[in-house]
Amino acid sequence: MSGFSGHVPGSREYRRLLVGLFFGGVATFAQLYATQALLPQITLGTSADPATAALTVSASTLGLAIAVLPWSLVADRIGRVPAMGVGIVLATLFGAVAPFSGDISVLLLLRLLEGAALGAVPAVALAYLSEEVDARYVAAAAGSYIAGTTVGGLSGRVVSGFVGEFSDWRWGVASVIALCAVASAIFLGLVPRARVFVPGRGRARSGPSIASRLFVNLRSPAQLTLYAQGFLLMGAFVAVYNYLGFHLTEPPFSLAPGVVTLLFLAYLAGTVSSPRAGALAVRRGRYPVLLGAIMAMAGGAALLAVPVTIVVIAGLVVFTAGFFGAHAVASGWTPVAADPEARAQASSLYYLGYYGGSSLFGWLLGVVFAALGWGTFLAVVIAMCAVSAALAASVLRPGRFA
């Protein structure tokens, strides 16, 4: 629309956009991680080992990773908001069928399809936000969207964990899908139509090809470094949440499953840290906030090695806050730093790395945990944070990348 420079704080449409995307994040991430708090129950109910049970999380994130690029193309053709709407409805339908799975292989297939449908929201949301919000406020708005993803991740884990504690894993998953149906309806009712991006065949023919939109991002050292942040940090984050429950149900902790579920409340640290990191990035710059968040994440992981419950809780809070602060900055930075014609693909590539890391390390670090123990597991997590920070320092610091 001519003369429109983006929604600004205080406007009705800005509030609708943030609240709508917040609930879109809830609906997406509650479904994505609905089985994570239920992994011990799934292990018992299906006779699967912990790494195989964890594939119920990795299957959904793998499906999402595979689907983000195709969803970016769909969004270019039919529009940002319609693409997100179609994806979130399809995901809820697949999720509703999952509790009826007869065996672990059927469950994994449905989780894969559910994740692929969910890919519409992360593939498009940040590109949509970067186009529709005034450039001065994109980082802060991205932080608010990431806060919604933390509430979704928390609610999916806590609701399923508590319901599963008093019934079984099937009812736990079903309860999350009911929650997501409500969040999806709020998202669809509130999120405003796009005013900047105009979909259509004519635009697709006259603009750059999909190959050129991908390659312009893949040739950028800054973009590749941002994708690496998602790949490494998300991989470490999901692995910790996948296997911490198994660690805490063993001596010297020997915590009950219901108590372990309460530890997912640490996600609230991410709900607080993600919008604050976005706002701080506006004032201080993205690079120092990103680096500080990664350092906090590594420090929290180190505390998880201490065999004292209260210290583990503190470490998990710091670890979670650091991760979501880093993710809010990196994910919001990606479309802003991209070529304007390739923003949707830039965000999709970020999430391809992000969920690729989740799928790979969510399973692989389980093998490390089973073979070498919790201490070695945490050493790998901290090393992944260190590599992420080193890459950011070499490419993204002021003077190297604007």
C-alpha positions as CSV (number, residue, x, y, z in Angstrom):
1,M,0.0,0.0,0.0
2,S,1.4,3.4,-1.0
3,G,2.7,5.5,1.8
4,F,2.4,2.7,4.4
5,S,5.7,2.3,6.3
6,G,4.6,-0.4,8.8
7,H,2.5,-0.7,11.9
8,V,3.8,1.1,15.0
9,P,3.3,0.5,18.7
10,G,0.1,2.0,20.0
11,S,-1.9,1.3,16.9
12,R,-4.8,-1.2,16.9
13,E,-3.4,-3.2,14.0
14,Y,0.0,-3.4,15.7
15,R,-1.7,-4.9,18.8
16,R,-3.7,-7.3,16.7
17,L,-0.6,-8.4,14.9
18,L,1.4,-9.1,18.0
19,V,-1.5,-10.8,19.9
20,G,-2.4,-12.8,16.8
21,L,1.2,-14.0,16.2
22,F,1.5,-14.7,19.9
23,F,-1.3,-17.2,19.8
24,G,0.0,-18.5,16.5
25,G,3.2,-19.3,18.3
26,V,1.3,-20.9,21.1
27,A,-0.7,-23.1,18.7
28,T,2.5,-24.1,16.8
29,F,4.9,-24.9,19.6
30,A,2.5,-26.5,22.0
31,Q,1.8,-29.1,19.3
32,L,5.4,-29.4,18.3
33,Y,6.6,-30.4,21.8
34,A,3.4,-32.1,23.1
35,T,5.2,-35.4,23.5
36,Q,8.4,-34.1,25.2
37,A,7.1,-34.2,28.8
38,L,5.6,-37.7,28.1
39,L,8.8,-39.4,26.9
40,P,9.2,-41.6,30.0
41,Q,5.5,-42.7,29.6
42,I,5.9,-43.3,25.9
43,T,9.0,-45.4,26.6
44,L,7.0,-47.5,29.0
45,G,3.8,-47.6,26.9
46,T,5.5,-48.6,23.6
47,S,8.6,-50.5,25.0
48,A,10.8,-48.0,23.1
49,D,14.2,-46.9,24.4
50,P,14.6,-43.2,25.4
51,A,16.3,-42.2,22.1
52,T,13.5,-43.9,20.1
53,A,10.8,-42.2,22.2
54,A,12.6,-38.9,21.7
55,L,12.0,-39.4,17.9
56,T,8.4,-38.3,18.5
57,V,9.9,-34.9,19.1
58,S,12.5,-35.2,16.4
59,A,10.0,-36.4,13.8
60,S,7.8,-33.3,14.2
61,T,10.8,-30.9,14.1
62,L,12.2,-32.8,11.1
63,G,8.9,-32.4,9.3
64,L,9.0,-28.8,10.1
65,A,12.6,-28.4,8.9
66,I,11.7,-30.1,5.6
67,A,8.6,-28.0,5.0
68,V,9.7,-24.5,5.8
69,L,11.1,-23.8,2.3
70,P,8.0,-25.2,0.5
71,W,5.8,-23.1,2.8
72,S,7.8,-20.0,1.9
73,L,6.9,-20.6,-1.8
74,V,3.3,-21.2,-0.9
75,A,3.3,-17.9,1.0
76,D,4.8,-16.1,-1.9
77,R,2.0,-17.4,-4.1
78,I,-1.1,-17.2,-1.9
79,G,0.0,-14.7,0.7
80,R,1.6,-14.7,4.2
81,V,-1.6,-14.9,6.3
82,P,-3.5,-17.5,4.2
83,A,-0.4,-19.8,4.2
84,M,-0.1,-19.6,8.0
85,G,-3.8,-20.3,8.4
86,V,-3.8,-23.4,6.1
87,G,-0.8,-24.8,7.8
88,I,-2.0,-24.4,11.4
89,V,-5.4,-25.9,10.6
90,L,-3.8,-29.0,8.9
91,A,-1.5,-29.4,11.8
92,T,-4.3,-29.4,14.3
93,L,-6.1,-32.1,12.3
94,F,-3.0,-34.4,12.2
95,G,-2.5,-33.8,15.9
96,A,-6.0,-34.8,16.7
97,V,-5.4,-38.2,15.0
98,A,-2.0,-38.9,16.7
99,P,-3.4,-40.1,20.1
100,F,-5.2,-43.0,18.2
101,S,-1.8,-44.3,16.9
102,G,-1.7,-48.1,17.2
103,D,2.1,-48.3,17.5
104,I,5.2,-46.1,17.6
105,S,5.8,-46.2,13.8
106,V,2.3,-44.8,13.1
107,L,2.8,-42.1,15.8
108,L,6.1,-41.1,14.3
109,L,4.5,-40.7,10.8
110,L,1.7,-38.6,12.1
111,R,4.2,-36.5,14.1
112,L,6.2,-36.0,10.9
113,L,3.1,-34.8,9.0
114,E,2.0,-32.6,11.9
115,G,5.4,-30.9,12.0
116,A,5.4,-30.4,8.2
117,A,2.1,-28.6,8.5
118,L,3.3,-26.5,11.4
119,G,6.2,-25.3,9.3
120,A,3.9,-22.7,7.7
121,V,4.0,-20.4,10.8
122,P,7.8,-20.2,11.5
123,A,8.5,-20.2,7.8
124,V,6.4,-17.1,7.2
125,A,5.8,-15.3,10.5
126,L,9.0,-13.3,10.8
127,A,9.0,-12.3,7.1
128,Y,5.4,-11.2,7.5
129,L,6.3,-9.3,10.7
130,S,9.4,-7.6,9.1
131,E,7.3,-6.4,6.2
132,E,4.3,-5.2,8.2
133,V,5.9,-3.6,11.2
134,D,7.9,-0.3,11.0
135,A,11.6,-1.2,10.7
136,R,12.4,0.6,14.0
137,Y,10.3,-1.8,15.9
138,V,10.9,-5.2,14.2
139,A,13.4,-6.5,16.8
140,A,11.0,-5.7,19.6
141,A,8.0,-7.2,17.8
142,A,10.0,-10.3,16.9
143,G,10.7,-10.7,20.6
144,S,7.0,-10.6,21.4
145,Y,6.4,-13.4,18.8
146,I,9.1,-15.5,20.3
147,A,7.5,-15.0,23.7
148,G,4.4,-16.7,22.2
149,T,6.5,-19.6,21.1
150,T,7.8,-20.0,24.7
151,V,4.3,-20.0,26.1
152,G,3.3,-22.6,23.5
153,G,6.3,-24.8,24.3
154,L,5.6,-24.5,28.0
155,S,1.9,-25.1,27.8
156,G,2.4,-28.1,25.5
157,R,4.8,-29.7,27.9
158,V,3.1,-28.9,31.2
159,V,-0.5,-29.7,30.1
160,S,0.5,-33.0,28.5
161,G,2.7,-33.9,31.4
162,F,0.1,-33.3,34.0
163,V,-2.7,-35.0,32.1
164,G,-0.4,-37.9,31.2
165,E,0.5,-38.3,34.9
166,F,-3.1,-39.1,35.8
167,S,-4.0,-41.0,32.7
168,D,-1.6,-42.0,29.9
169,W,0.4,-40.3,27.1
170,R,-2.6,-40.5,24.6
171,W,-4.8,-38.2,26.8
172,G,-1.8,-36.0,27.4
173,V,-1.4,-35.4,23.7
174,A,-5.1,-35.0,23.1
175,S,-5.3,-32.3,25.8
176,V,-2.7,-30.2,24.0
177,I,-4.5,-30.5,20.7
178,A,-7.7,-29.1,22.3
179,L,-5.6,-26.2,23.7
180,C,-4.1,-25.6,20.2
181,A,-7.5,-25.5,18.5
182,V,-8.5,-22.6,20.7
183,A,-5.2,-20.8,20.1
184,S,-5.5,-21.3,16.4
185,A,-9.0,-19.8,16.3
186,I,-7.7,-16.7,18.1
187,F,-4.8,-16.4,15.7
188,L,-7.0,-16.7,12.6
189,G,-9.4,-14.1,14.1
190,L,-6.8,-11.5,15.0
191,V,-3.8,-11.5,12.7
192,P,-4.3,-8.6,10.1
193,R,-4.1,-9.1,6.4
194,A,-0.8,-8.1,4.8
195,R,-0.6,-4.6,3.5
196,V,2.9,-4.6,2.1
197,F,3.4,-7.9,0.4
198,V,1.2,-8.6,-2.6
199,P,1.1,-12.3,-3.7
200,G,0.4,-13.4,-7.2
201,R,1.6,-15.2,-10.3
202,G,2.6,-11.9,-12.0
203,R,4.9,-11.0,-9.1
204,A,6.4,-14.5,-9.1
205,R,7.3,-14.3,-12.8
206,S,8.6,-10.7,-12.7
207,G,10.7,-11.1,-9.5
208,P,13.8,-13.2,-8.8
209,S,13.5,-17.0,-9.2
210,I,13.4,-19.2,-6.2
211,A,16.9,-20.5,-6.9
212,S,18.3,-16.9,-6.9
213,R,16.3,-16.1,-3.7
214,L,17.9,-19.1,-2.0
215,F,21.4,-18.6,-3.3
216,V,21.5,-14.9,-2.4
217,N,21.1,-16.0,1.2
218,L,23.3,-19.0,1.0
219,R,26.2,-16.9,-0.4
220,S,26.0,-14.5,2.6
221,P,28.4,-15.2,5.4
222,A,26.1,-13.2,7.8
223,Q,23.1,-15.3,6.9
224,L,25.0,-18.5,7.2
225,T,26.2,-17.5,10.6
226,L,22.7,-16.7,11.7
227,Y,21.5,-20.1,10.4
228,A,24.3,-21.7,12.4
229,Q,23.1,-20.0,15.6
230,G,19.7,-21.7,15.2
231,F,21.2,-25.1,14.2
232,L,23.6,-25.3,17.2
233,L,21.7,-23.5,19.9
234,M,18.3,-25.1,19.2
235,G,20.0,-28.5,19.0
236,A,21.6,-28.0,22.4
237,F,18.4,-26.7,23.9
238,V,16.1,-29.5,22.7
239,A,18.5,-32.1,23.8
240,V,18.7,-30.8,27.3
241,Y,14.9,-30.7,27.6
242,N,14.6,-34.2,26.0
243,Y,16.9,-35.9,28.5
244,L,16.9,-33.9,31.7
245,G,13.7,-35.8,32.8
246,F,15.5,-39.1,32.5
247,H,18.5,-37.7,34.4
248,L,16.3,-36.3,37.2
249,T,14.3,-39.5,37.7
250,E,17.6,-41.3,38.5
251,P,19.7,-41.1,41.7
252,P,20.7,-38.9,43.4
253,F,17.5,-36.9,42.5
254,S,14.9,-39.7,42.1
255,L,12.2,-37.2,41.3
256,A,8.6,-38.3,40.5
257,P,7.5,-37.7,36.9
258,G,4.9,-35.1,38.0
259,V,7.7,-33.1,39.8
260,V,9.9,-33.3,36.7
261,T,7.0,-31.9,34.6
262,L,7.0,-28.8,36.9
263,L,10.6,-28.0,35.7
264,F,9.2,-27.1,32.3
265,L,7.9,-23.9,34.0
266,A,11.5,-22.8,33.5
267,Y,10.2,-21.9,30.0
268,L,8.7,-18.8,31.6
269,A,12.2,-17.5,31.7
270,G,12.2,-17.5,27.9
271,T,8.8,-15.7,27.9
272,V,10.4,-12.9,29.8
273,S,13.9,-12.9,28.1
274,S,12.8,-13.0,24.4
275,P,10.9,-9.7,24.3
276,R,13.5,-8.1,26.6
277,A,16.3,-9.3,24.3
278,G,14.5,-7.8,21.3
279,A,14.0,-4.5,23.0
280,L,17.6,-4.4,24.3
281,A,18.8,-5.2,20.8
282,V,17.0,-2.1,19.5
283,R,18.8,0.1,22.1
284,R,22.3,-1.6,22.3
285,G,22.6,-3.5,19.0
286,R,21.9,-7.1,18.1
287,Y,25.5,-8.4,18.3
288,P,26.3,-7.8,22.0
289,V,22.8,-9.0,23.1
290,L,23.3,-12.2,21.0
291,L,26.7,-12.9,22.4
292,G,25.6,-12.2,26.0
293,A,22.6,-14.6,25.6
294,I,24.8,-17.4,24.3
295,M,27.2,-16.9,27.3
296,A,24.2,-17.1,29.7
297,M,23.0,-20.3,28.0
298,A,26.5,-21.9,28.4
299,G,26.7,-20.8,32.1
300,G,23.2,-22.3,32.7
301,A,24.3,-25.6,31.1
302,A,27.3,-25.8,33.4
303,L,25.1,-25.5,36.5
304,L,23.1,-28.5,35.3
305,A,26.1,-30.6,36.1
306,V,25.8,-29.9,39.9
307,P,23.9,-32.8,41.6
308,V,21.7,-30.5,43.7
309,T,18.1,-30.0,42.7
310,I,17.9,-26.3,43.4
311,V,21.1,-25.6,41.5
312,V,19.8,-27.6,38.5
313,I,16.6,-25.6,38.6
314,A,18.6,-22.3,38.6
315,G,20.8,-23.6,35.8
316,L,17.7,-24.6,33.7
317,V,16.2,-21.1,34.2
318,V,19.4,-19.3,33.1
319,F,19.9,-21.8,30.2
320,T,16.4,-21.3,29.0
321,A,16.5,-17.5,29.3
322,G,19.8,-17.4,27.4
323,F,18.5,-19.6,24.6
324,F,15.4,-17.6,23.9
325,G,17.2,-14.3,24.1
326,A,19.7,-15.6,21.5
327,H,16.9,-17.0,19.3
328,A,14.8,-13.8,19.5
329,V,17.8,-11.8,18.3
330,A,19.0,-14.2,15.6
331,S,15.6,-15.0,14.2
332,G,14.6,-11.4,14.0
333,W,17.9,-10.3,12.5
334,T,17.7,-12.9,9.7
335,P,14.9,-11.3,7.5
336,V,16.1,-7.7,8.3
337,A,19.6,-8.6,7.0
338,A,18.3,-10.4,3.9
339,D,17.6,-9.0,0.4
340,P,14.0,-7.6,0.5
341,E,13.0,-10.0,-2.3
342,A,14.3,-13.0,-0.4
343,R,13.1,-12.4,3.2
344,A,10.7,-15.3,3.3
345,Q,13.5,-17.7,2.1
346,A,15.9,-16.2,4.6
347,S,13.6,-16.9,7.5
348,S,12.8,-20.4,6.1
349,L,16.5,-21.2,5.8
350,Y,17.0,-20.0,9.4
351,Y,14.3,-22.4,10.6
352,L,15.6,-25.2,8.4
353,G,18.8,-24.9,10.3
354,Y,17.0,-24.4,13.6
355,Y,14.8,-27.5,13.3
356,G,17.4,-29.5,11.5
357,G,19.5,-29.0,14.6
358,S,16.6,-29.9,16.9
359,S,16.0,-33.1,14.9
360,L,19.7,-34.2,14.7
361,F,20.9,-33.3,18.1
362,G,17.6,-34.1,19.9
363,W,18.4,-37.7,18.9
364,L,22.2,-37.8,18.7
365,L,22.8,-36.3,22.1
366,G,20.6,-39.0,23.5
367,V,23.1,-41.5,22.2
368,V,25.8,-39.6,23.9
369,F,23.8,-39.5,27.1
370,A,23.1,-43.2,27.1
371,A,26.7,-44.2,26.2
372,L,28.8,-41.6,28.1
373,G,26.6,-40.1,30.8
374,W,25.3,-36.7,31.8
375,G,28.6,-35.0,32.3
376,T,29.8,-35.7,28.8
377,F,26.4,-34.8,27.4
378,L,26.7,-31.3,29.1
379,A,30.2,-30.9,27.8
380,V,29.0,-31.3,24.3
381,V,26.1,-28.8,24.9
382,I,28.6,-26.2,26.2
383,A,30.9,-26.9,23.2
384,M,28.0,-26.2,20.8
385,C,27.4,-22.9,22.6
386,A,31.1,-22.0,22.3
387,V,31.2,-22.7,18.6
388,S,28.0,-20.6,18.1
389,A,29.6,-17.7,19.9
390,A,32.9,-18.0,18.0
391,L,31.1,-17.9,14.7
392,A,29.1,-14.8,15.8
393,A,32.2,-13.1,16.9
394,S,34.0,-13.7,13.7
395,V,31.3,-12.6,11.3
396,L,28.6,-10.6,13.1
397,R,30.5,-8.2,15.3
398,P,30.3,-4.5,14.5
399,G,32.7,-3.6,11.7
400,R,32.3,-7.0,10.1
401,F,28.6,-6.9,9.4
402,A,26.2,-3.9,9.6
